[in-house]
Amino acid sequence: MIAGWAHAWNVPKLEERVRIEFSRRFTASIGRYDLRHKTIRLAHWLLEHDSPLLREVLCHEAAHAAAYEVHGRRCPPHGKEWKALMRAAGFEPRVRLPERELPVTRTGRRRNAAVWLHRCPVCNAERTTRRRMTAWRCMRCVKAGLDGRLEITHVGKDKA
């Protein structure tokens, strides 16, 4: 798979320079590219499901590897260069997956599902995460001159 994307990205033999590993330790993320070790690590459960999710996550991480090779370390992780690579591979450049796209485990829960709801009491903007993020602010409200503090609620894996 990586070879085809590397060809489209004009990064020859990228698949030979990047190692792919699957990890059972991933709880908050689905994939990660380690620049120092040139390793793509993916959540092991991606192998359990016959879905395009594995291809998309692998492409996402391979695009990080290609972006760093072509543009260097100063390239932002999800910047315009990375986005262009994702589009060239035929994927929408997404940083987060909607929970409805995450597979369900045998216990009926969504894998890597969010447990905290961050909601702006002024404009009702919402975002769910696996961690409580007290430093976050609603940028729309901050730009309007307001405080932007969010209400944070624990919603649990089953409800998110």
Secondary structure, DSSP 8 states (H G I E B T S, - for coil): -HHHHHHHHT-TTHHHH-EEEEES--SS-SEEEETTTTEEEEEGGGGGS-SHHHHHHHHHHHHHHHHHHHH-TTS-TTSHHHHHHHHHTT----SS--GGGS-B-TTS-BTT---EEEE-TTT--EEEESS--TT-B-HHHHHTTS--B-EEEE--TTT-
